[in-house]
């Protein structure tokens, strides 16, 4: 018995490639007048008539210059350091999903609307790419379709993010995005009625809704805490199940959760996020050590370590009580992090995250074993030594991040280390400050998530304070502003 194909695609009608083929066919047809009277044996060559493109970015149109239409950031916007509001290139294919409509009675469709092919196609072709380090190995693209079929909450969550990202999550164009989010929550309530049989796809829906929660806000006041806590509970339950623990989707979710938890570890109020030091979590991380993760690469353990460090730094800042032994352990483990991989861009990103953890440690806790002994170093040399180390880490981080091309998949994941390093720039680093702002605008042009614009706002405020002689870290400024700036 033949197996049913999981999905089908076909070329869209009236796409530019078909037009070119048709034009070429007409121009070279044997019945057409292609030869002149004086050169009967030579065929006249006609130049291709390419249709005039209308896909230039808004900035180039406003300036009335020809856009090179590079996606997601055109050459003009990259050189100017401006946000590139470009339209996604038109697809040369369309997804056909009749198999999603005829559902067996044993698996009833719990959504209130049918799949919207345009939003689903946008997810497969555009949105899912901003969540992977390897487009050729992207679990959130076509491999996700089999889970979308049986998990309505995931379908609506996917369509919600696609609808928002398509329009740069602009507040006045979020109607469809918010409607789909509401349907996702409604479907998720049905799927979670029996917690013992919750599918990994439902957990993925929880994470996707939680991470994208702040993308629709007008300022970063919420990092999706309730969803993060729910995801933690469901993930631990699945890691307890040997069969689910081997599921590739669960392994992918583990990496995504670690990235999200790392991003929220410091900004969350103390004791609101449970530490990840459970036996199940530790065993799962160890088991995935040799597995290349398509979202965070080979940095699974690093994200876990930085998350633990972030929680500790937040507690130290709140209580002014440190732990010299624990802080020395953090420093030792971070300094020992030495990724070995053939992709230099991934190595640079991993080292940049390592530097992010060290900068946070030195800013809040000082250099372990040195800065706390004021009696031996009353001259302030300890603080100077700390600043020297931080400056070295800043230079290394920015050098690594700035040399990564905009088109690289890992470019989307640069926000956290870029923000941490840029926060340390001084008045003398005027050019680097401009470069950092331009880099955040390019990241926003790529993934369209407003947190990158909020990062610019925080950086400029922080730089102004530093220029006025007010010594404050980005960590302290975020707490003072009550901003939950999460780059997950």
C-alpha positions as CSV (number, residue, x, y, z in Angstrom):
1,X,0.0,0.0,0.0
2,X,1.5,3.3,-1.1
3,X,2.2,5.8,1.7
4,X,0.7,9.3,1.5
5,X,3.0,12.1,0.9
6,X,3.3,14.4,3.9
7,X,3.0,17.5,1.9
8,X,3.0,18.8,-1.7
9,X,4.2,21.9,-3.3
10,X,3.7,23.4,-6.7
11,X,4.9,26.4,-8.6
12,X,2.7,29.4,-8.2
13,X,0.8,30.6,-11.3
14,X,2.2,33.7,-13.0
15,X,5.5,33.8,-11.2
16,X,8.4,35.6,-12.8
17,X,10.2,32.4,-13.7
18,X,7.3,31.1,-15.8
19,X,7.1,34.6,-17.5
20,X,10.7,34.5,-18.5
21,X,10.3,31.0,-19.9
22,X,7.3,32.0,-21.9
23,X,9.0,35.1,-23.2
24,X,12.0,33.1,-24.2
25,X,9.8,30.5,-25.9
26,X,8.1,33.2,-28.0
27,X,11.3,35.0,-28.9
28,X,13.0,31.8,-30.1
29,X,10.0,30.2,-31.7
30,X,10.7,28.7,-35.2
31,X,7.6,30.5,-36.5
32,X,8.7,33.9,-35.4
33,X,10.8,36.3,-37.4
34,X,14.1,35.8,-35.8
35,X,16.5,36.1,-38.8
36,X,17.3,39.1,-40.9
37,X,17.3,38.9,-44.7
38,X,21.0,39.5,-45.1
39,X,22.1,37.0,-42.4
40,X,19.8,34.0,-43.0
41,X,22.0,31.5,-41.1
42,X,22.5,33.5,-37.9
43,X,19.8,33.7,-35.3
44,X,19.2,37.2,-33.9
45,X,19.8,37.3,-30.1
46,X,17.3,39.3,-28.1
47,X,18.1,40.5,-24.6
48,X,15.9,39.1,-21.8
49,X,13.1,41.4,-20.9
50,X,12.9,41.2,-17.1
51,X,9.8,42.5,-15.5
52,X,10.3,45.6,-13.5
53,X,10.6,44.7,-9.8
54,X,8.4,46.3,-7.2
55,X,10.0,44.7,-4.2
56,X,12.4,47.5,-3.2
57,X,12.5,48.4,0.4
58,X,10.5,51.4,1.7
59,X,13.6,53.4,2.7
60,X,15.0,53.2,-0.9
61,X,11.6,54.1,-2.3
62,X,11.4,57.2,0.0
63,X,14.9,58.3,-1.1
64,X,14.1,57.5,-4.7
65,X,17.2,55.3,-5.2
66,X,17.4,51.9,-6.9
67,X,17.2,49.1,-4.3
68,X,19.3,46.0,-4.9
69,X,16.5,44.1,-3.2
70,X,18.8,42.0,-1.0
71,X,16.7,40.3,1.6
72,X,16.4,40.9,4.5
73,X,18.7,43.9,4.4
74,X,19.4,45.7,1.2
75,X,22.9,47.1,0.5
76,X,21.8,50.8,0.8
77,X,20.2,50.3,4.2
78,X,23.2,48.3,5.4
79,X,25.6,51.1,4.4
80,X,23.3,53.8,5.8
81,X,22.7,51.9,9.0
82,X,18.9,52.3,8.7
83,X,16.1,49.8,9.2
84,X,15.3,48.0,6.0
85,X,11.5,47.6,5.7
86,X,11.6,45.2,2.8
87,X,8.8,43.0,1.5
88,X,9.5,39.3,1.4
89,X,10.4,38.0,-2.1
90,X,7.3,36.5,-3.7
91,X,7.3,32.7,-3.5
92,X,7.7,30.6,-6.6
93,X,5.7,27.8,-5.0
94,X,2.5,27.3,-3.1
95,X,1.7,24.7,-0.4
96,X,-1.2,22.4,-0.9
97,X,-2.7,21.0,2.3
98,X,-5.9,19.0,1.3
99,X,-4.6,16.3,3.8
100,X,-5.2,18.7,6.6
101,X,-8.8,19.1,5.8
102,X,-9.9,15.4,5.8
103,X,-9.1,14.4,9.4
104,X,-9.9,10.9,10.7
105,X,-12.6,10.8,13.4
106,X,-10.1,9.5,15.9
107,X,-8.2,12.8,15.8
108,X,-10.8,15.6,15.6
109,X,-9.8,19.0,14.5
110,X,-10.0,21.3,17.6
111,X,-9.3,24.6,15.9
112,X,-12.0,27.0,15.1
113,X,-10.7,28.0,11.7
114,X,-9.1,26.1,8.8
115,X,-5.4,26.4,8.1
116,X,-4.5,29.6,6.2
117,X,-2.2,28.6,3.5
118,X,-0.6,32.0,3.0
119,X,0.4,32.4,6.7
120,X,1.6,28.8,6.8
121,X,3.7,29.2,3.7
122,X,5.2,32.4,5.1
123,X,6.2,30.5,8.2
124,X,7.8,27.7,6.3
125,X,9.7,30.0,4.0
126,X,10.5,33.0,6.1
127,X,9.6,33.1,9.8
128,X,11.0,29.6,10.7
129,X,14.4,30.6,9.2
130,X,15.0,33.2,12.0
131,X,14.9,30.4,14.5
132,X,17.6,28.1,13.1
133,X,21.4,28.0,12.7
134,X,21.1,25.6,9.8
135,X,18.4,26.2,7.2
136,X,19.0,22.8,5.7
137,X,18.2,21.2,9.1
138,X,15.3,23.3,10.3
139,X,12.8,21.3,12.5
140,X,10.4,24.3,12.4
141,X,10.0,24.3,8.7
142,X,8.6,21.3,6.7
143,X,9.3,18.7,9.4
144,X,6.8,20.6,11.6
145,X,3.9,20.0,9.3
146,X,3.2,16.5,10.6
147,X,2.8,18.0,14.1
148,X,0.7,20.9,12.9
149,X,-1.8,18.4,11.5
150,X,-2.6,17.0,15.0
151,X,-2.0,20.0,17.1
152,X,-4.3,23.0,16.4
153,X,-2.7,25.2,19.1
154,X,0.6,24.9,17.2
155,X,-1.0,25.7,13.9
156,X,-2.6,28.9,15.3
157,X,0.7,29.8,17.2
158,X,2.6,29.5,13.9
159,X,0.0,31.5,12.0
160,X,0.0,34.2,14.8
161,X,3.8,34.7,14.6
162,X,3.7,34.7,10.8
163,X,1.0,37.3,10.7
164,X,2.9,39.6,13.1
165,X,6.3,39.2,11.6
166,X,5.1,39.8,8.1
167,X,4.2,43.4,9.2
168,X,7.2,43.9,11.5
169,X,4.9,43.5,14.5
170,X,3.6,47.0,14.0
171,X,0.8,47.7,16.6
172,X,-1.7,48.9,14.0
173,X,-1.3,45.7,12.0
174,X,-1.6,43.0,14.6
175,X,-5.3,42.1,14.3
176,X,-4.7,38.8,12.6
177,X,-1.7,38.1,14.8
178,X,-3.8,38.6,18.0
179,X,-6.8,36.7,16.7
180,X,-4.6,33.7,15.9
181,X,-3.0,33.9,19.4
182,X,-6.4,33.8,21.0
183,X,-7.3,30.7,18.9
184,X,-4.0,29.1,20.0
185,X,-4.7,29.6,23.6
186,X,-8.2,28.3,23.2
187,X,-7.0,25.1,21.5
188,X,-4.2,24.7,24.0
189,X,-6.7,24.5,26.8
190,X,-8.3,21.5,25.1
191,X,-5.1,19.8,24.4
192,X,-3.9,20.1,28.1
193,X,-7.0,18.6,29.7
194,X,-5.1,15.3,30.1
195,X,-1.6,16.4,31.2
196,X,-0.3,12.8,31.2
197,X,-0.8,12.7,27.4
198,X,0.3,16.1,26.4
199,X,2.2,15.9,23.1
200,X,5.6,17.5,22.4
201,X,3.9,19.7,19.8
202,X,1.7,21.2,22.4
203,X,4.8,22.1,24.5
204,X,6.3,23.7,21.4
205,X,3.1,25.8,21.1
206,X,3.5,26.9,24.8
207,X,7.1,28.0,24.1
208,X,6.3,29.8,20.9
209,X,3.4,31.7,22.4
210,X,5.5,32.6,25.5
211,X,8.6,33.8,23.5
212,X,6.5,35.9,21.1
213,X,4.4,37.4,23.9
214,X,6.6,40.5,24.2
215,X,6.8,40.9,20.4
216,X,3.3,42.4,20.4
217,X,3.8,44.8,23.4
218,X,4.6,48.5,23.1
219,X,7.5,48.1,25.6
220,X,9.2,45.1,27.3
221,X,7.1,44.7,30.4
222,X,6.5,40.9,30.1
223,X,8.8,38.1,29.2
224,X,6.1,35.4,29.1
225,X,6.7,34.2,32.7
226,X,3.6,32.1,32.9
227,X,4.4,30.3,29.7
228,X,8.0,29.8,30.7
229,X,6.9,28.2,34.0
230,X,4.3,26.0,32.2
231,X,7.0,25.0,29.6
232,X,9.3,24.0,32.4
233,X,6.8,21.7,34.1
234,X,5.8,20.0,30.8
235,X,9.4,19.6,29.7
236,X,10.5,18.0,32.9
237,X,7.5,15.6,32.6
238,X,8.6,14.6,29.1
239,X,12.2,14.2,30.1
240,X,11.0,11.7,32.7
241,X,9.5,9.6,29.9
242,X,12.3,7.6,28.2
243,X,10.4,7.4,24.9
244,X,9.7,11.1,24.8
245,X,13.2,11.9,25.9
246,X,14.5,10.3,22.7
247,X,12.1,12.3,20.6
248,X,13.9,14.7,18.3
249,X,11.3,17.4,18.8
250,X,11.7,17.2,22.6
251,X,15.5,17.5,22.2
252,X,15.0,20.6,20.0
253,X,12.5,22.0,22.6
254,X,15.1,21.5,25.3
255,X,17.6,23.7,23.5
256,X,15.0,26.3,22.8
257,X,14.0,26.3,26.4
258,X,17.6,26.7,27.6
259,X,18.0,29.7,25.3
260,X,14.8,31.3,26.6
261,X,15.7,30.6,30.2
262,X,19.2,32.0,29.7
263,X,17.7,35.2,28.3
264,X,15.3,35.6,31.2
265,X,17.5,34.4,34.1
266,X,18.7,37.8,35.1
267,X,15.7,40.0,34.2
268,X,13.3,37.7,36.1
269,X,12.6,38.6,39.8
270,X,14.5,36.5,42.2
271,X,13.0,33.0,42.9
272,X,10.3,33.4,40.2
273,X,12.2,31.0,37.9
274,X,13.1,27.6,39.3
275,X,16.8,26.6,38.7
276,X,17.5,24.0,36.1
277,X,19.6,21.8,38.4
278,X,17.3,18.8,38.3
279,X,18.6,15.3,37.6
280,X,16.3,15.0,34.5
281,X,17.5,18.3,33.0
282,X,21.2,17.5,33.7
283,X,21.0,14.0,32.2
284,X,19.2,15.4,29.1
285,X,21.9,18.1,28.6
286,X,24.6,15.5,29.0
287,X,23.0,13.2,26.5
288,X,22.7,15.9,23.9
289,X,26.3,17.0,24.3
290,X,27.4,15.6,21.0
291,X,24.3,16.5,19.1
292,X,24.4,19.6,16.9
293,X,21.4,21.7,17.9
294,X,19.9,23.6,14.9
295,X,19.0,26.6,17.1
296,X,21.9,27.0,19.5
297,X,24.5,24.9,17.8
298,X,27.0,23.2,20.2
299,X,26.3,25.7,23.0
300,X,23.7,23.7,25.0
301,X,25.8,23.5,28.1
302,X,27.0,27.1,27.8
303,X,23.4,28.4,27.8
304,X,22.7,26.3,30.9
305,X,25.7,27.7,32.7
306,X,24.9,31.3,31.8
307,X,21.3,30.9,33.0
308,X,22.6,29.7,36.4
309,X,25.0,32.7,36.5
310,X,22.3,35.1,35.6
311,X,20.1,34.0,38.5
312,X,23.1,34.3,40.8
313,X,24.0,37.8,39.6
314,X,20.4,39.0,40.1
315,X,20.4,37.7,43.7
316,X,23.7,39.3,44.4
317,X,22.5,42.7,43.1
318,X,19.3,42.4,45.2
319,X,21.0,41.2,48.4
320,X,24.6,42.5,48.0
321,X,25.7,39.1,49.2
322,X,28.0,37.0,47.0
323,X,29.4,33.5,47.0
324,X,33.1,33.5,46.3
325,X,33.4,29.7,45.7
326,X,30.4,29.6,43.3
327,X,31.6,32.7,41.5
328,X,35.1,31.3,41.1
329,X,33.5,28.1,39.7
330,X,31.5,30.1,37.2
331,X,34.6,32.0,36.0
332,X,36.6,28.8,35.7
333,X,33.9,27.0,33.6
334,X,33.4,30.0,31.4
335,X,37.1,30.5,30.7
336,X,37.4,26.8,29.9
337,X,34.8,27.0,27.2
338,X,36.6,26.4,24.0
339,X,34.3,25.4,21.1
340,X,35.8,23.4,18.3
341,X,33.8,23.6,15.1
342,X,34.5,24.1,11.4
343,X,32.0,27.0,11.1
344,X,33.9,30.1,12.3
345,X,30.7,32.1,12.5
346,X,29.2,29.7,15.0
347,X,32.5,29.6,17.0
348,X,32.5,33.4,17.1
349,X,28.8,33.5,18.3
350,X,29.6,30.9,21.0
351,X,32.6,32.8,22.3
352,X,30.6,36.0,22.3
353,X,28.0,34.4,24.6
354,X,30.9,33.2,26.8
355,X,32.1,36.8,27.0
356,X,28.6,37.9,27.8
357,X,28.6,35.7,30.9
358,X,32.1,36.9,32.0
359,X,31.2,40.5,31.6
360,X,28.0,40.0,33.7
361,X,30.0,38.2,36.4
362,X,32.7,40.9,36.6
363,X,30.2,43.7,36.6
364,X,28.1,42.4,39.4
365,X,30.4,40.2,41.5
366,X,33.9,41.5,40.5
367,X,36.8,39.2,39.8
368,X,36.4,36.2,42.0
369,X,39.0,36.0,44.9
370,X,40.4,39.5,44.2
371,X,37.9,42.3,44.2
372,X,36.5,41.4,47.6
373,X,39.7,42.0,49.6
374,X,39.7,45.7,49.9
375,X,42.2,45.7,52.8
376,X,44.9,44.3,50.5
377,X,44.0,46.6,47.5
378,X,42.7,49.9,48.9
379,X,44.1,51.8,46.0
380,X,41.4,50.6,43.6
381,X,43.7,48.4,41.5
382,X,41.2,45.6,41.8
383,X,38.5,47.7,40.1
384,X,40.9,48.8,37.5
385,X,41.9,45.1,36.8
386,X,38.2,44.2,36.5
387,X,37.6,47.0,34.0
388,X,40.7,46.0,32.0
389,X,39.3,42.4,31.7
390,X,35.9,43.7,30.7
391,X,37.4,45.9,28.1
392,X,39.3,43.0,26.6
393,X,36.1,40.9,26.5
394,X,34.2,43.8,24.9
395,X,36.7,44.2,22.1
396,X,36.8,40.5,21.4
397,X,33.0,40.2,21.3
398,X,32.5,43.2,18.9
399,X,35.3,42.0,16.6
400,X,33.7,38.6,16.3
401,X,30.1,39.8,15.9
402,X,30.9,42.6,13.4
403,X,32.7,40.3,11.0
404,X,29.8,37.9,10.8
405,X,27.9,38.6,7.5
406,X,24.2,39.8,7.8
407,X,23.0,36.9,5.7
408,X,24.4,34.2,8.1
409,X,21.6,32.4,10.0
410,X,23.4,32.9,13.3
411,X,23.2,36.7,12.8
412,X,19.7,36.6,14.4
413,X,21.2,35.3,17.6
414,X,23.7,38.1,18.2
415,X,21.5,40.4,20.2
416,X,22.4,39.3,23.7
417,X,26.2,39.4,23.5
418,X,26.0,42.5,21.3
419,X,24.0,44.4,23.9
420,X,26.2,43.4,26.8
421,X,29.4,44.4,25.0
422,X,28.0,47.6,23.6
423,X,26.8,48.7,27.0
424,X,30.5,49.1,28.0
425,X,31.5,51.5,25.2
426,X,32.7,54.9,26.3
427,X,32.6,58.4,24.8
428,X,35.9,57.6,23.0
429,X,34.2,54.7,21.2
430,X,31.9,56.9,19.1
431,X,32.4,54.9,16.0
432,X,31.8,51.6,17.8
433,X,28.6,53.0,19.3
434,X,27.4,53.9,15.8
435,X,28.3,50.5,14.5
436,X,26.5,48.8,17.4
437,X,23.3,50.8,16.7
438,X,23.5,49.9,13.0
439,X,24.0,46.3,13.9
440,X,20.8,46.2,16.0
441,X,18.9,47.9,13.2
442,X,20.1,45.2,10.8
443,X,19.1,42.5,13.2
444,X,15.6,44.1,13.5
445,X,15.4,44.2,9.7
446,X,16.2,40.5,9.7
447,X,13.9,39.1,12.4
448,X,11.5,42.1,12.8
449,X,11.3,41.8,16.6
450,X,11.1,45.1,18.3
451,X,13.3,44.1,21.2
452,X,16.2,45.1,19.1
453,X,14.9,48.6,18.8
454,X,14.3,48.8,22.5
455,X,17.9,47.7,23.0
456,X,19.0,50.8,21.1
457,X,16.9,52.9,23.4
458,X,18.4,51.4,26.5
459,X,22.0,51.7,25.1
460,X,21.6,55.4,24.2
461,X,20.2,56.1,27.7
462,X,23.0,54.2,29.3
463,X,25.7,56.0,27.2
464,X,24.3,59.4,28.1
465,X,24.5,58.4,31.8
466,X,28.0,57.3,31.5
467,X,29.0,60.4,29.6
468,X,27.6,62.5,32.5
469,X,29.8,60.6,35.0
470,X,27.0,58.3,36.3
471,X,28.4,54.8,36.8
472,X,25.6,52.2,36.2
473,X,25.6,48.9,34.5
474,X,23.0,47.8,32.0
475,X,21.8,45.2,34.5
476,X,21.1,47.9,37.1
477,X,19.4,50.2,34.5
478,X,17.0,47.5,33.4
479,X,16.0,46.8,36.9
480,X,15.5,50.5,37.6
481,X,13.3,50.9,34.4
482,X,11.5,47.6,35.2
483,X,12.2,46.4,31.7
484,X,12.2,42.7,30.9
485,X,14.5,42.9,27.9
486,X,14.5,39.3,26.6
487,X,16.4,38.4,23.4
488,X,15.1,34.8,23.2
